[in-house]
């Protein structure tokens, strides 16, 4: 009991120090946010918990023609989402995206369930990539993407989850000069951000994760 009490006391002291540091560096508003974040913790629940203990394949397809520089971004996005689901959803079996990509390249298909059935999946996570861009003008990066996410039961063909998230913007409150980093690097960053915002619908996650996106773009 004494050890637990000591741990709680140390935690309170640490929170107080962090709050003081926030006041000194960013002002009272940021300090209040920091304290709320520390006390609340990572407690945003999954919107869809149907992937647990299932064999799942992630499939992404563009529904509009993408610019040449963004060709095959759907494969990168599906691969990133697959990795996040594999890491965060309990007891899930995610089919290697390379197998899915190979099957899709070699076969004609119209419905997501066709891919799922061919790969013997229980569920297929289908991502419609409705818009994807990297540039704001000639010399500025600011990624924008719109997606529609659906989950189908491959045996019945039934739609079991659907979500159309708000537009993803990265960085959300600033632009990045194209001279600061190569386009391929910015593209990888944006795909990772977009994948995270899609995948988090399926597992508990930090509700404040997007707060640091502007700072991340400076790295």
ChimeraX attribute file (.defattr): number of C-alpha atoms within 10 A of each C-alpha:
attribute: neighborCount
match mode: 1-to-1
recipient: residues
	/A:1	6
	/A:2	7
	/A:3	8
	/A:4	9
	/A:5	10
	/A:6	11
	/A:7	12
	/A:8	12
	/A:9	12
	/A:10	12
	/A:11	12
	/A:12	13
	/A:13	12
	/A:14	12
	/A:15	16
	/A:16	13
	/A:17	12
	/A:18	16
	/A:19	20
	/A:20	16
	/A:21	14
	/A:22	19
	/A:23	16
	/A:24	12
	/A:25	10
	/A:26	10
	/A:27	12
	/A:28	14
	/A:29	10
	/A:30	15
	/A:31	19
	/A:32	14
	/A:33	13
	/A:34	19
	/A:35	16
	/A:36	12
	/A:37	14
	/A:38	13
	/A:39	10
	/A:40	12
	/A:41	12
	/A:42	14
	/A:43	10
	/A:44	15
	/A:45	15
	/A:46	15
	/A:47	13
	/A:48	17
	/A:49	15
	/A:50	17
	/A:51	22
	/A:52	17
	/A:53	13
	/A:54	16
	/A:55	18
	/A:56	28
	/A:57	28
	/A:58	29
	/A:59	25
	/A:60	24
	/A:61	18
	/A:62	18
	/A:63	12
	/A:64	11
	/A:65	12
	/A:66	17
	/A:67	9
	/A:68	7
	/A:69	12
	/A:70	14
	/A:71	12
	/A:72	13
	/A:73	19
	/A:74	20
	/A:75	19
	/A:76	17
	/A:77	26
	/A:78	25
	/A:79	21
	/A:80	22
	/A:81	27
	/A:82	23
	/A:83	18
	/A:84	19
	/A:85	24
	/A:86	16
	/A:87	12
	/A:88	16
	/A:89	22
	/A:90	14
	/A:91	13
	/A:92	17
	/A:93	19
	/A:94	22
	/A:95	19
	/A:96	14
	/A:97	20
	/A:98	12
	/A:99	12
	/A:100	20
	/A:101	17
	/A:102	10
	/A:103	15
	/A:104	15
	/A:105	10
	/A:106	8
	/A:107	8
	/A:108	10
	/A:109	12
	/A:110	7
	/A:111	10
	/A:112	24
	/A:113	27
	/A:114	16
	/A:115	24
	/A:116	27
	/A:117	17
	/A:118	12
	/A:119	18
	/A:120	16
	/A:121	21
	/A:122	20
	/A:123	28
	/A:124	29
	/A:125	25
	/A:126	23
	/A:127	26
	/A:128	19
	/A:129	21
	/A:130	15
	/A:131	16
	/A:132	23
	/A:133	18
	/A:134	19
	/A:135	17
	/A:136	14
	/A:137	8
	/A:138	8
	/A:139	11
	/A:140	16
	/A:141	24
	/A:142	23
	/A:143	24
	/A:144	19
	/A:145	18
	/A:146	17
	/A:147	23
	/A:148	16
	/A:149	18
	/A:150	17
	/A:151	25
	/A:152	21
	/A:153	21
	/A:154	22
	/A:155	13
	/A:156	10
	/A:157	17
	/A:158	12
	/A:159	14
	/A:160	12
	/A:161	15
	/A:162	15
	/A:163	15
	/A:164	13
	/A:165	13
	/A:166	11
	/A:167	13
	/A:168	19
	/A:169	19
	/A:170	26
	/A:171	23
	/A:172	16
	/A:173	9
	/A:174	15
	/A:175	17
	/A:176	20
	/A:177	15
	/A:178	15
	/A:179	10
	/A:180	12
	/A:181	14
	/A:182	10
	/A:183	15
	/A:184	11
	/A:185	9
	/A:186	20
	/A:187	19
	/A:188	14
	/A:189	17
	/A:190	25
	/A:191	22
	/A:192	18
	/A:193	20
	/A:194	23
	/A:195	20
	/A:196	20
	/A:197	16
	/A:198	23
	/A:199	22
	/A:200	22
	/A:201	19
	/A:202	19
	/A:203	21
	/A:204	17
	/A:205	18
	/A:206	15
	/A:207	15
	/A:208	12
	/A:209	11
	/A:210	15
	/A:211	10
	/A:212	11
	/A:213	16
	/A:214	16
	/A:215	10
	/A:216	12
	/A:217	18
	/A:218	10
	/A:219	7
